[in-house]
Amino acid sequence: MASGSLWVLFTLLASSAQTLRNAMQRDLIGALGAVGAAQVRFLFGLPFAVLFLAGMLVATGLATPQLTLPNLGWTAFGAVSQVIATAMMLAAMRTRSFVVAVAYTKTEPAQVALFGLVAFNETPTLSLIAAIGLAMIGVALMSVPSRKELASDWRSAAYGLASATFFAFAAIGFRSAVVGVETSSRALAASLILVVGLAIQSATLALYLGAFDRAGARAILAAWRSSLFAGFMGALASQFWFIAFALTDAARVRTLALIEVPLAQLVSLKLFREPPSQRDGLGMTLIVAAAAILVWGGG
């Protein structure tokens, strides 16, 4: 794969690792609660992120890059935004119209493109705009039975859009932090920002659990064996995301990431038992077409 297309490989690897992490996190929610399961992602991912960073330092032979205040500021912005986005997403999923909430959270790529344009003058190309539009229509077709339902529940829409907004902030923040690190290795920069970001997130949720849910904090520590692999997969997914952010703009990465929606459906037991509906088939076709535009059309 050409160096200019490496972001595609790392995005697809990140999506795959994230799918596995999400499955494991869902299993932990019943025992630890939503906040506890989220903390597992950060707290148990941090040691693995440190190992990734150590491996990168050995592999590249470079010294640990020095972080500037802007680097730290963007990392903190991305880290806190991701925590808030996760909270909003969980709130959205508790509303009456779960599928509506999920559909609105998938507006993230369009918001990333908009914020990138406003904040950094990253003008999206026509092909990127087309890819974003096709992908979001495809997700909506697969997620929501009708346009009436899509517009019927304002609370689901509000939570979903808020979640997408903060996920977009996180993507912009982390990309800005990674590309701002002064080093010849983008992978090393991604590893360093990942460690700092996970440390901020772990500390933030530790303070919350210590103040409001000490029993939950103890439960997390007691469940460390079952949480280790979830933490590893979370750190691995983030490592790939950050490398992809270092190689291209966040809007391309987050749009291509929507390919996980049809992939997840294709491997689900439901699809093994019955064929997808016409709406599902059309939605998957649109998302795959969007991915093709990004990969082969110059995005």
KEMIKE-642394 format. One record per residue (C-alpha): x, y, z; residue in one letter. Coordinates in pm, whole numbers, plus 32768, in hexadecimal, padded with zeros to 4 digits. Layout:
N
XYZA ...
! end
This chain:
299
800080008000M 808781567F9FA 80F1823880BDS 7FE383308061G 7EDA82258099S 7F5B819E81E3L 7E4D82618299W 7D4F817481FAV 7DFC8042828EL 7E1880DB83E8F 7CAD815183E3T 7C317FF48389L 7D0D7F598498L 7C8880568593A 7B1F800A8536S 7B587E948560S 7BFF7EBC86B3A 7AEF7FAC8723Q 79DE7EB486C6T 7A7F7DAE87A6L 7AAF7EAA88BFR 79447F1688ADN 78CF7DAE88C9A 79A17D798A01M 79367EC58A98Q 77C87E688A71R 78077D2E8B3ED 78A07E028C52L 77847F018C68I 76A47E138D2BG 77AA7DDF8E39A 78517F338E44L 774F80298DC1G 777C81148C99A 788281F48D3CV 794180CA8DC3G 794880238C6EA 79C481668BD3A 7AD581818CDBQ 7B4880218C82V 7B8C809D8B22R 7C6C81B48BA4F 7D07812B8CE3L 7D5D7FD08C64F 7DC080588B11G 7EC581428BA8L 7FCD80388C01P 7FB87FAA8AA1F 7FD781068A0CA 811581368AD9V 81997FED8A4CL 8142805F88EAF 820281A28927L 832F80E489AFA 832880018880G 831D812B8795M 844681CC8845L 8511808D881FV 84A4805586B5A 84EE81B88642T 861F81F7871BG 859B8354875CL 8586841088A3A 843584578943T 83AF8592889BP 837B86C58973Q 821187338990L 81B988A2897AT 809989518A25L 7FCE894B88E0P 800A87D288C7N 7F9287A08A2BL 7E6E888B89F9G 7DF187D788C1W 7E2286858969T 7D5A86F18A9BA 7C4D878289B8F 7C34863B88F6G 7C3C85648A2EA 7B2E861F8AECV 7A58863E89B2S 7A6784C68985Q 79F7848C8AECV 78D1857B8ABFI 787B84E0896EA 787083878A0CT 778984058B1EA 76A384A78A1CM 76A18369894DM 763E82978A7BL 752B83938ACCA 74B4837E8964A 74A782058971M 73C882138AA5R 72BE82DF89EFT 7186824E8955R 7207824687EFS 735481928802F 737A81738689V 733582E58659V 743F83408757A 753E826086ADV 74ED82F48557A 7529845685D4Y 767483F78677T 76EA8394851BK 76DC850084AAT 7839851E8542E 78F9851983F4P 78328642836FA 786E870284B1Q 79E286AC84A7V 79F587388347A 793C887483AEL 7A1188B184E4F 7B4E8868841FG 7AE8896E8322L 7A928A72842AV 7BBA8A388512A 7CD289D38427F 7C5E8A3782CBN 7C6488C78262E 7B7F88F08134T 7AD287A680E0P 7AE987347F77T 79B186EC7EACL 79FC85777EBCS 7A1785858039L 78CC863F8050I 782C85397F6FA 78BD841E803FA 783F84B78185I 76E484E780F3G 76CB83858067L 774E82E881A8A 765C83A2828BM 7532835181ACI 75A081E681AEG 75B581DC8329V 746082808347A 73C68180825CL 745680638329M 740480F9847DS 72B0819E8461V 717380FC83D9P 70DD82408357S 711783B5832DR 6FF283EF8418K 70A483348530E 71E983EE84E7L 713A85388533A 704984C08640S 711F84BA877BD 71CD860687BAW 7272858988F9R 731E846A8845S 7385855A8733A 74128657882BA 74E1855788E8Y 755684B587A6G 75C085FE8707L 766C866E8848A 772B85268856S 7795854B86EBA 780486B0872BT 78E78651884CF 796F8525878FF 79BF86188675A 7A6C86FF8770F 7B3585D487ECA 7BA48576868CA 7C0C86DC8640I 7CBF86FE878EG 7D8285BB8773F 7DE285F78608R 7E5C8756865ES 7F2686CD8781A 7FC885B786B5V 802B868B8589V 80B487968672G 81B786AF870EV 831486FD868CE 839E85AC8622T 83F384F884E0S 831483D0853ES 819C84018528R 816782B185D3A 823E832086F9L 817984658710A 8033839F8711A 80B482BA8825S 811E83DD8900L 7FD3849788DEI 7F1783538923L 7FCB83268A6FV 7F88848D8ADAV 7E1D847E8A6AG 7DD483388B20L 7E7B83BE8C5AA 7D9B84F18C55I 7C63841F8C1AQ 7CBB83208D28S 7CF984358E23A 7BB684E98DC6T 7ADA83B58DF4L 7B9B834A8F2CA 7B4584978FCCL 79D7846D8F68Y 79C383088FEDL 7A7A8368912DG 79848481916CA 783D83DF90FEF 7867826690DBD 797381CF91BAR 78CD807B91A9A 78EC808A9030G 7A5C80E2904CA 7A977FB29129R 79D67ED69036A 7ABA7F458F19I 7BF07EDE8FDBL 7B507D929039A 7B027D498ECBA 7C637D8B8E51W 7C917C358DB1R 7B637C538CCDS 7BB57DBF8C87S 7D197D938C0EL 7CC47D188AB0F 7BBC7E278A82A 7CC17F268AEAG 7DBD7E9389F7F 7CCA7E9C88D2M 7C657FFF892CG 7DCE80748933A 7E177FBE87EEL 7CEC805E8742A 7D5181B787BDS 7EB8817E874EQ 7E3F813885ECF 7D4A825D85F2W 7E5B834F8659F 7F4B82D3854DI 7E3782FE844BA 7DF7846184CDF 7F6A84A884A3A 7F60843D8336L 7E2A84F582B8T 7D1585DD832BD 7C1C8562842DA 7AEC857B8348A 7B758474825AR 7BCA838B8379V 7A7983A98428R 79B7838182E1T 7A6F8245827CL 7A3981C383DFA 78C481A78392L 791B807082C8I 79057FB98417E 77887FE08411V 77487EF182EAP 786B7E138351L 77D77DE784ADA 76867D8E8417Q 771C7C958325L 77C37BD1843BV 769F7BDF852CS 75CF7AAD8578L 749B7B638504K 751F7B8083A3L 758D7A1883A6F 742679B083EBR 73737A9682F8E 73D67B6681CBP 73EF7CE081EFP 72C57DB2818BS 72C67E878053Q 73067FB9812ER 742D7F0B81D3D 74B77EA48082G 749980057FF9L 753380978134G 765B7FAA8125M 76897FF87FB3T 7695816E7FF8L 779181468115I 787180678040V 785681637F24A 78BF82788013A 79EA81A88081A 7A48816B7F15A 7A3F82E17ECFI 7B2783227FF6L 7C1B820B7FA1V 7C2A82267E25W 7B98837A7DDDG 7C9284497EA0G 7B92849F7FB5G 
! end
